[in-house]
């Protein structure tokens, strides 16, 4: 049975009660109205006059108006009689007025007379109203008729309250069925997005809600939380919704309660523990999304609160019944378990992807190393066999020996370089390897690298442009690893820059760190290659770059070293237009000392610069 069916059964039961009044008590019209959540009484059953039925069904009257009329009425036991001269309701608000002939006889029924039987529950709350009109004899009821009316009014009260209880029970079963459908649907879903996609229509329909918001918590990191909002929600709205976040949800989950938020109040405020500013933000949120009320439900599993769900309503029926609140809490449990399952699956999926990536990396590593070692080993074997063959032939001159020995040496050097790179890559990539930082003068470090490469620079006819500050430039890190960064970047620039090209190296200070830029006028790097540039064993797809020897480990080592130093590296390049690598590294930490070192730059070690720093100077260094 769905919601319309529940309402239809309820209305039919009350219609039968109203028809019994007209049949047995001598009144032409009987009507029953029921209290709704918007503090009105809605006329849902009218018996007798077809004209009255057409005009009264669905008519709503504010409960406050009815209570005002009851307060001024004559008390006839369970009945309340409001003579026309005491009535304060506007004629336009009555809905229907019988067409009766007026009389001067005070005992005759006046078209504006009201005879009502309030239907109160055990707590004295007004749940409905029985109204009778137009006595068949057109006279106001005498004492005997009043007694008979009171007896029937008491019976009507019991019947109406029973019908209300049955309707609420049917509503509870409907919501429970909605919850069960949700559990069945989401239990097999393996992503949070899919869970929300399945739940949203069923929940909003089952609760007669305007919208549904979901806020999921990601461990202890609040910045990783996600808010799933209705389509079109503004950013400011999302920020305001975040006020109803972890603390409030945790308190509700611990107390196993839900909260109702309206435009005027937050209840229970003591459970949500919102201060005045937070409540103001929540009310602003209600206004922003044009919601009359919000049911705030914690989501969780076991002792852990995993998120929140908020259902909103607008317009005439904003209240949330006890049945809806309890069912909402049960759905919070169901969705909490579904979230746990989805997150478990997501972690397993990510772990599986990592394992697959690790297996692929292992295969690529073995293939690359085998290929890199095979070539020099083949060269060594060939030259050794050549020397052995000449030795067996008894040739004393061994004419191939002067050529074979250098070839073997080059192959051994290539193999040693590969092994060295692999060892460094393993060290800087090992999470258990502890960094032991200290102050490092990058200017001096780069000068050492350039001195080492001086012969190569001269042979290739390359110019080097240096832009340095006047004094030392201090970075915070391990000198040996930072030396490798500088050596690899400058060596790459030398390798991929044709003869007569230029290599530019600049060094300077930036907020909280130092910046090193190594640029060249070489081959350049395509955008596609830049995306994979720092991966292990990656070689450029540019044929001109592939023709040059290399293992594809240099830049991946640079990247790992910079990452473990808390720095960053960027590349800017285009094919045929050279490349520029920008490295940023942290400066040494500040210390409250008073030593003056005017020639120190970028937060020097164990000193505070209080004098002026010399202006940066540009030095053009030509090959000697």
TORBA-969288 format. One record per residue (C-alpha): residue in one letter; x, y, z. Coordinates in steps of 0.02 Angstrom, whole numbers, padded with zeros to 5 digits, always signed. Last residue first. Layout:
N
AXYZ/...
END
This chain:
624
X+04378+01458-01071/X+04192+01444-01105/X+04103+01608-01065/X+04030+01657-00897/X+03903+01798-00902/X+03876+01863-00727/X+03714+01946-00674/X+03711+02025-00502/X+03583+02012-00364/X+03584+02156-00243/X+03680+02135-00082/X+03570+02095+00068/X+03552+02241+00186/X+03593+02215+00370/X+03486+02126+00499/X+03504+01949+00431/X+03470+01827+00572/X+03595+01688+00598/X+03594+01501+00639/X+03597+01446+00457/X+03558+01579+00328/X+03376+01628+00288/X+03384+01657+00102/X+03548+01754+00085/X+03704+01785+00188/X+03822+01930+00152/X+03758+02039+00293/X+03789+01908+00426/X+03740+01981+00594/X+03731+01862+00742/X+03578+01897+00847/X+03498+01728+00868/X+03313+01683+00871/X+03324+01542+00745/X+03234+01534+00577/X+03226+01367+00489/X+03344+01338+00341/X+03261+01381+00175/X+03145+01260+00086/X+03174+01206-00094/X+03096+01264-00258/X+03154+01192-00423/X+03112+01263-00595/X+03163+01161-00748/X+03168+01255-00914/X+03169+01167-01081/X+03226+01205-01259/X+03120+01271-01403/X+03129+01126-01527/X+02983+01035-01447/X+02907+01141-01309/X+02957+01165-01129/X+02913+01220-00953/X+02952+01099-00813/X+02906+01109-00629/X+02991+01045-00471/X+02932+01054-00291/X+03007+01054-00117/X+02975+00960+00044/X+03149+00881+00045/X+03074+00709+00012/X+02988+00779-00141/X+03147+00859-00207/X+03243+00696-00191/X+03103+00597-00274/X+03093+00715-00422/X+03281+00719-00449/X+03288+00528-00446/X+03144+00522-00573/X+03240+00649-00677/X+03397+00541-00686/X+03317+00370-00706/X+03278+00364-00892/X+03430+00254-00925/X+03526+00364-01046/X+03625+00364-01208/X+03577+00490-01345/X+03483+00427-01498/X+03322+00430-01395/X+03333+00619-01385/X+03338+00640-01574/X+03199+00511-01594/X+03084+00612-01479/X+02980+00485-01381/X+03077+00534-01226/X+03136+00398-01110/X+03044+00345-00953/X+03145+00227-00844/X+03062+00287-00683/X+02927+00417-00708/X+02975+00601-00694/X+02942+00648-00875/X+02776+00559-00892/X+02662+00711-00919/X+02806+00807-00999/X+02817+00674-01136/X+02643+00716-01199/X+02677+00903-01194/X+02833+00877-01304/X+03005+00911-01230/X+03139+01029-01298/X+03288+00987-01407/X+03407+01115-01332/X+03408+01300-01291/X+03429+01269-01105/X+03355+01316-00937/X+03401+01273-00758/X+03302+01374-00631/X+03338+01364-00444/X+03223+01444-00317/X+03251+01466-00131/X+03129+01457+00012/X+03004+01535+00131/X+02952+01671+00007/X+03069+01663-00143/X+03257+01687-00148/X+03373+01668-00297/X+03471+01557-00414/X+03476+01566-00602/X+03559+01445-00723/X+03551+01473-00910/X+03625+01347-01033/X+03662+01412-01208/X+03687+01326-01373/X+03843+01322-01484/X+03844+01134-01492/X+03671+01057-01473/X+03583+01055-01303/X+03514+00885-01247/X+03666+00822-01153/X+03717+00988-01076/X+03541+01021-01010/X+03533+00843-00945/X+03701+00867-00857/X+03635+01029-00779/X+03479+00945-00709/X+03570+00788-00652/X+03713+00882-00568/X+03599+01004-00478/X+03487+00868-00409/X+03638+00758-00368/X+03714+00901-00268/X+03549+00916-00174/X+03564+00733-00125/X+03744+00749-00065/X+03710+00912+00028/X+03563+00845+00128/X+03430+00977+00151/X+03388+01157+00196/X+03439+01287+00067/X+03559+01433+00087/X+03611+01549-00052/X+03785+01616-00017/X+03824+01797-00061/X+03811+01910-00214/X+03650+01836-00280/X+03671+01727-00435/X+03618+01738-00618/X+03731+01625-00721/X+03735+01611-00910/X+03829+01459-00975/X+03885+01452-01156/X+03911+01286-01242/X+04055+01248-01360/X+04030+01060-01348/X+04212+01026-01299/X+04216+01173-01179/X+04056+01120-01091/X+04119+00942-01080/X+04283+00999-01001/X+04195+01112-00877/X+04070+00980-00818/X+04155+00951-00648/X+04184+01137-00627/X+04000+01167-00665/X+03945+01045-00530/X+04061+01125-00402/X+03994+01298-00446/X+03818+01230-00421/X+03860+01173-00244/X+03942+01339-00201/X+03784+01432-00251/X+03672+01304-00168/X+03750+01334+00003/X+03676+01191+00106/X+03608+01210+00283/X+03565+01043+00363/X+03449+00898+00334/X+03464+00717+00393/X+03328+00629+00294/X+03283+00458+00363/X+03266+00311+00243/X+03114+00213+00301/X+03007+00279+00159/X+03135+00211+00033/X+03122+00311-00128/X+03281+00411-00099/X+03378+00252-00063/X+03305+00144-00200/X+03333+00278-00331/X+03512+00301-00270/X+03547+00114-00284/X+03467+00106-00457/X+03569+00256-00515/X+03731+00175-00453/X+03688+00012-00542/X+03653+00104-00704/X+03814+00203-00689/X+03913+00045-00654/X+03841-00037-00810/X+03886+00112-00917/X+04061+00118-00843/X+04084-00069-00875/X+04031-00044-01056/X+04151+00101-01078/X+04294+00002-01001/X+04260-00146-01115/X+04266-00031-01265/X+04427+00048-01200/X+04508-00127-01183/X+04445-00190-01349/X+04526-00058-01460/X+04704-00074-01395/X+04683-00265-01389/X+04625-00287-01568/X+04804-00297-01639/X+04854-00442-01525/X+05039-00424-01575/X+05088-00589-01501/X+04972-00691-01608/X+04974-00867-01539/X+04805-00910-01615/X+04741-00944-01440/X+04779-00764-01387/X+04691-00696-01540/X+04536-00796-01499/X+04541-00743-01318/X+04550-00558-01367/X+04402-00576-01484/X+04303-00675-01357/X+04334-00537-01228/X+04281-00404-01354/X+04119-00494-01394/X+04079-00531-01212/X+04108-00349-01160/X+03997-00283-01299/X+03859-00408-01260/X+03871-00360-01076/X+03858-00176-01123/X+03698-00209-01223/X+03619-00335-01105/X+03630-00225-00952/X+03512-00090-01015/X+03392-00218-01089/X+03388-00323-00932/X+03366-00167-00826/X+03221-00110-00934/X+03134-00279-00939/X+03154-00309-00752/X+03092-00134-00710/X+02948-00145-00831/X+02892-00309-00754/X+02909-00240-00577/X+02815-00083-00627/X+02676-00190-00699/X+02667-00292-00538/X+02668-00133-00435/X+02532-00058-00543/X+02429-00216-00522/X+02460-00213-00335/X+02414-00029-00327/X+02256-00063-00428/X+02211-00205-00309/X+02240-00092-00160/X+02130+00041-00239/X+01993-00087-00269/X+02008-00155-00092/X+01997+00021-00021/X+01845+00057-00130/X+01762-00106-00077/X+01787-00065+00106/X+01722+00110+00074/X+01565+00044-00010/X+01533-00084+00127/X+01555+00047+00264/X+01441+00166+00169/X+01307+00031+00155/X+01319-00001+00342/X+01293+00184+00375/X+01149+00189+00251/X+01058+00055+00350/X+01093+00138+00519/X+01036+00308+00457/X+00883+00221+00382/X+00839+00168+00559/X+00859+00348+00620/X+00743+00408+00481/X+00616+00276+00531/X+00615+00345+00708/X+00594+00524+00647/X+00459+00477+00523/X+00360+00383+00656/X+00377+00529+00778/X+00301+00641+00644/X+00402+00771+00551/X+00314+00938+00520/X+00334+01040+00361/X+00164+01005+00280/X+00105+01170+00202/X+00256+01235+00112/X+00430+01162+00103/X+00519+01007+00166/X+00700+00958+00184/X+00787+00793+00220/X+00962+00798+00294/X+01079+00649+00298/X+01236+00643+00404/X+01403+00556+00403/X+01505+00409+00463/X+01471+00409+00650/X+01566+00263+00725/X+01504+00164+00876/X+01427+00025+00773/X+01386+00090+00600/X+01340+00269+00562/X+01230+00399+00482/X+01158+00543+00584/X+00989+00615+00532/X+00939+00799+00522/X+00756+00822+00473/X+00741+00996+00397/X+00596+01118+00401/X+00515+01256+00300/X+00650+01250+00166/X+00683+01394+00046/X+00860+01333+00008/X+00935+01500+00058/X+00811+01529+00200/X+00853+01363+00280/X+01038+01400+00257/X+01016+01568+00343/X+00934+01473+00486/X+01085+01358+00496/X+01204+01506+00494/X+01106+01589+00635/X+01112+01427+00733/X+01300+01425+00711/X+01315+01603+00774/X+01206+01568+00926/X+01303+01411+00976/X+01259+01239+00913/X+01267+01094+01038/X+01167+00976+00925/X+01101+00886+01079/X+01061+01045+01175/X+00974+01119+01024/X+00846+00979+01016/X+00777+01057+00913/X+00838+01205+00812/X+00710+01344+00799/X+00634+01478+00690/X+00662+01425+00509/X+00648+01245+00562/X+00776+01114+00613/X+00722+00944+00676/X+00851+00832+00757/X+00877+00643+00756/X+00926+00537+00905/X+01034+00387+00944/X+01119+00483+01087/X+01293+00438+01022/X+01234+00465+00844/X+01159+00634+00887/X+01318+00691+00974/X+01427+00633+00829/X+01315+00720+00702/X+01327+00886+00795/X+01516+00873+00811/X+01546+00813+00634/X+01440+00930+00533/X+01285+01037+00539/X+01397+01186+00508/X+01442+01105+00341/X+01272+01157+00276/X+01330+01338+00281/X+01479+01297+00171/X+01368+01201+00050/X+01248+01347+00038/X+01391+01466+00000/X+01444+01352-00143/X+01270+01358-00219/X+01156+01207-00239/X+01103+01180-00421/X+01075+00994-00412/X+01039+00932-00237/X+01193+00916-00127/X+01319+00777-00093/X+01439+00850+00034/X+01609+00766+00045/X+01732+00765+00189/X+01918+00769+00145/X+01949+00933+00238/X+01877+00853+00394/X+02022+00731+00402/X+01987+00613+00548/X+01915+00474+00440/X+01821+00535+00286/X+01650+00597+00341/X+01503+00591+00222/X+01375+00732+00208/X+01213+00690+00117/X+01077+00813+00070/X+00901+00762+00016/X+00766+00872-00059/X+00581+00914-00056/X+00530+00775+00062/X+00371+00671+00060/X+00464+00549+00173/X+00442+00397+00060/X+00464+00500-00098/X+00623+00587-00037/X+00694+00424+00025/X+00656+00320-00131/X+00717+00452-00254/X+00880+00487-00160/X+00927+00309-00115/X+00980+00241-00284/X+01085+00389-00339/X+01155+00407-00164/X+01214+00227-00162/X+01285+00248-00338/X+01390+00397-00283/X+01448+00301-00128/X+01512+00159-00236/X+01490-00029-00218/X+01303-00054-00231/X+01239-00224-00177/X+01173-00167-00007/X+01104-00010-00089/X+00948-00085-00165/X+00897-00206-00029/X+00930-00077+00107/X+00832+00056+00014/X+00686-00061-00014/X+00685-00102+00172/X+00684+00082+00217/X+00539+00114+00099/X+00446-00032+00177/X+00476+00043+00348/X+00410+00208+00282/X+00251+00124+00220/X+00232+00023+00379/X+00246+00182+00482/X+00120+00270+00370/X+00001+00122+00391/X+00024+00136+00579/X-00009+00323+00569/X-00167+00290+00468/X-00223+00157+00593/X-00193+00277+00737/X-00292+00412+00648/X-00436+00292+00615/X-00436+00244+00799/X-00437+00427+00848/X-00585+00457+00731/X-00683+00308+00798/X-00651+00355+00980/X-00703+00536+00948/X-00856+00480+00850/X-00913+00374+00998/X-00895+00524+01112/X-00987+00634+00986/X-01124+00503+00975/X-01154+00512+01160/X-01145+00701+01157/X-01271+00712+01015/X-01396+00605+01110/X-01378+00716+01261/X-01398+00872+01153/X-01554+00800+01073/X-01633+00775+01244/X-01579+00950+01301/X-01657+01034+01146/X-01555+01054+00985/X-01577+01222+00895/X-01722+01212+00775/X-01726+01189+00586/X-01826+01026+00606/X-01698+00939+00494/X-01556+01018+00590/X-01442+01115+00472/X-01262+01089+00531/X-01147+00965+00618/X-00959+00985+00643/X-00840+00852+00708/X-00664+00918+00737/X-00491+00841+00736/X-00329+00805+00828/X-00338+00940+00963/X-00210+00891+01094/X-00279+00846+01266/X-00142+00719+01301/X-00262+00573+01281/X-00318+00638+01110/X-00446+00776+01083/X-00585+00777+00953/X-00681+00941+00969/X-00869+00922+00944/X-00942+01073+00856/X-01111+01156+00831/X-01096+01320+00737/X-01235+01445+00703/X-01211+01553+00548/X-01365+01493+00453/X-01470+01522+00611/X-01565+01376+00688/X-01731+01427+00770/X-01741+01438+00958/X-01714+01627+00960/X-01871+01651+00851/X-01840+01805+00743/X-01815+01693+00592/X-01696+01687+00444/X-01735+01569+00300/X-01592+01449+00269/X-01465+01436+00128/X-01323+01349+00218/X-01155+01438+00227/X-00998+01354+00154/X-00811+01385+00164/X-00817+01477+00329/X-00666+01587+00293/X-00760+01713+00183/X-00885+01738+00324/X-00747+01797+00437/X-00732+01696+00596/X-00786+01791+00753/X-00947+01699+00797/X-01034+01761+00953/X-01196+01823+00870/X-01204+01665+00764/X-01218+01554+00915/X-01064+01445+00946/X-01113+01278+01024/X-00973+01166+01090/X-01010+00984+01123/X-00932+00859+01243/X-01040+00928+01383/X-01143+01067+01306/X-01020+01208+01332/X-01073+01373+01253/X-00936+01438+01140/X-00815+01582+01169/X-00660+01471+01195/X-00714+01355+01056/X-00717+01500+00933/X-00540+01552+00981/X-00481+01372+00969/X-00553+01363+00793/X-00462+01520+00741/X-00297+01458+00814/X-00320+01293+00723/X-00311+01387+00558/X-00451+01331+00440/X-00422+01226+00286/X-00550+01178+00153/X-00506+01014+00066/X-00688+00963+00052/X-00799+01109+00103/X-00869+01178-00059/X-00912+01016-00150/X-00970+00930+00009/X-01083+01075+00057/X-01166+01072-00115/X-01187+00884-00106/X-01274+00904+00062/X-01265+00754+00177/X-01092+00693+00225/X-00925+00785+00221/X-00756+00703+00256/X-00581+00780+00231/X-00598+00956+00299/X-00422+01010+00343/X-00386+01087+00513/X-00231+01196+00513/X-00071+01201+00614/X+00044+01160+00465/X+00062+00979+00521/X-00121+00940+00491/X-00267+00927+00612/X-00415+00830+00539/X-00587+00893+00489/X-00750+00795+00500/X-00913+00855+00425/X-01098+00822+00457/X-01241+00901+00356/X-01428+00867+00357/X-01440+00839+00543/X-01566+00720+00621/X-01449+00618+00729/X-01448+00445+00653/X-01421+00461+00465/X-01324+00624+00468/X-01206+00561+00603/X-01182+00392+00519/X-01132+00482+00359/X-00993+00571+00453/X-00925+00406+00522/X-00928+00326+00350/X-00833+00474+00279/X-00703+00456+00417/X-00666+00276+00365/X-00662+00321+00181/X-00537+00461+00215/X-00418+00342+00305/X-00427+00212+00167/X-00392+00345+00035/X-00245+00418+00133/X-00161+00248+00148/X-00190+00213-00037/X-00112+00381-00086/X+00043+00340+00020/X+00073+00167-00052/X+00000+00000+00000/
END
